[in-house]
């Protein structure tokens, strides 16, 4: 695997930029799909897609965008898949024929190394590919960082980056490996520590309810957020190839602190 995943293939020929808004097909009506549709709608022609067309149209109406069937993507410049990581490869295989030359495919997976190679294999040659990681799930938060990994460049890739920026997101270019090394600390370690704490606290909270501090209540609220997205948290633990090493380091440091506090 090339370390950078930047410019791994020559830039494909695409139609000249006419200055029109990008046509963005957002696949998936979950929290991330709704969030990105809300942010992008003023700077792109956004259509929200789902296998459940009635659901897509109902949610799209509330957001203020169009709604359509999941297969109606042939006219899109950007296919933005906000679907579970485990469903990405199958979606690409099933939808590749509908992606027009010059369009770009975008995933939002929290793990990049290994995934981007498999997705790239399944994309049509004339289709660009960007893997992004929005570091937020609500359009209302102040800090809206987005990790941006160009895998196969086209002219539309740069336009998409500019559209994200115009929509209020702080976009930074990175690589698949740099991303996963960093998120081993910011996600794998973070979630692992919280889930470990949760298991221990469950044994004591019933008898200690009256003694909860304000700071512990805030920690428990964060744990509940992780629990609500447990499937994603577990996926990150299992698929990030740097995760096991950082968990082992955490355990070593916990044991070292225990020895320090026991003396």
QUIMO-V507771 format. One record per helix or strand of 3 or more residues. SS is the DSSP state (H for helix, E for strand). FROM is the first residue (numbers start at 1). TO is the last residue. If there is no record, write none. Layout:
# QUIMO-V507771
((SS & FROM & TO) (SS & FROM & TO))
This chain:
# QUIMO-V507771
((E & 23 & 27) (H & 31 & 40) (E & 45 & 50) (H & 53 & 63) (E & 66 & 69) (E & 78 & 81) (H & 85 & 98) (E & 104 & 107) (H & 115 & 122) (E & 128 & 134) (E & 145 & 152) (H & 155 & 166) (E & 170 & 173) (H & 176 & 202) (H & 205 & 211) (H & 214 & 228) (H & 230 & 239) (H & 243 & 262))
